[in-house]
Amino acid sequence: MKYYIIAGEASGDLHASNLMKAILHKDQNTEFRFWGGDLMAKVASQKPVKHYKDLAFMGFLEVAMNLRTILKNIKICKEDIKKYQPDVLILIDYPGFNLRIAEYAKSLGIKVVYYISPQLWAWKEGRVETIKKYVDEMLVILPFEQDFYKKHHVNAHFVGHPLLDAISDLAPIDAENFKKENGLNDKEIIALLPGSRKQEVEKMLDLMLSVRSYFKDYQFVIAGAPSLTKDFYEKFVDDDVHFVSNKTYDLLRSSRAALVTSGTATLETALLNIPEIVCYRSSQISYEIAKRVVKNIKYISLVNLIMDKEVVKELIQKELNTENLVTELNSILDGEKRNEMLNNFELLREKLGGKGASEHAAEIIVNTK
């Protein structure tokens, strides 16, 4: 069958690439065409129609400023789907774009599968009606999402979380070897995951590194984003602040603790069993808008949302400051809070259902009639 896949960001590229591998195992006559990234390109042995780096506009202001580009990309995508005529359209999260494409594909009689639900339970719940009309199969990766859709009379399949697939396949790592191979010193590591966009990274790194004088027995190591060059990070690097690129999982597994900007990375860090502090700060305008449109949500990190309690500390806006970072980081480097967090991470993995999300999703997609 012919599959057209749309992933609009780095995490979507990862999950879509694993899904593509699973589809290839189940459908010997597979053809792919896709919007995504390098991981998908490696599986398909071809370039994406559009790379996610050209699509990823985050935040209300950034989307508004780039609306013309977004609308142009939607038009290109529609024309390309009509020309390609896939048997199945697979949408990976990225709702602002993908729900428009779902409606168009349905008008052409193409089967539409949504893998990794938009966070409609947090905001824009009205989009459920769009999904009812234009999506044939909804595949969700968070256990509470199945109940959310059931409430709205949508039959959603919980397939498990694909991050467990990616993490369970990792080979064991030796922290001392990792340090030597990457030019790090012998001190224990505190990993810094400041995000992926230039302005966000600069803001978050300044805040994260403000604690360094309080932790002289540790070295801080920045996880570089694929979208940013090594030169960009040089101004932050010195004897006890280092940088590694494209090795985030290995860095985390070699670390004592991590400071992580809110997003998928907070869940990845927890699943790798590394105690963390979740950090979030946006422009005050974006934050005030978000507060008014996000409803009935007590937490911003996926870890806390899934567990429905505060497992990891969230420092948001003004709470994200040097004093609070020092206090919380001290509490997870050693002691009772660290042990409690690690115990909760074990329960988190159990809640997410274990390995096999990509295989379960592929089985449903290949058998879509």
Secondary structure, DSSP 4 states (H G I P E B T S, - for coil): -EEEEEE-SHHHHHHHHHHHHHHHHH-TT-EEEEEB-HHHHHHHTS--SSBGGGT---SHHHHHHTHHHHHHHHHHHHHHHHHH--SEEEEES-HHHHHHHHHHHHHTT-EEEEES---TTTS-TTHHHHHHHH-SEEEESSHHHHHHHHHTT--EEE---HHHHHHHTPPP--HHHHHHHTT--SSEEEEEE--SSHHHHHHHHHHHGGGGGG-TTEEEEEEE-TTS-HHHHGGG-BTTEEEEES-HHHHHHT-SEEEEESSHHHHHHHHTT--EEEEE---HHHHHHHHHH--S---SSHHHHHHTS-SSEEEEGGG-SHHHHHHHHHHHHSSHHHHHHHHHHHHHHHHTT-S-HHHHHHHHHHT--
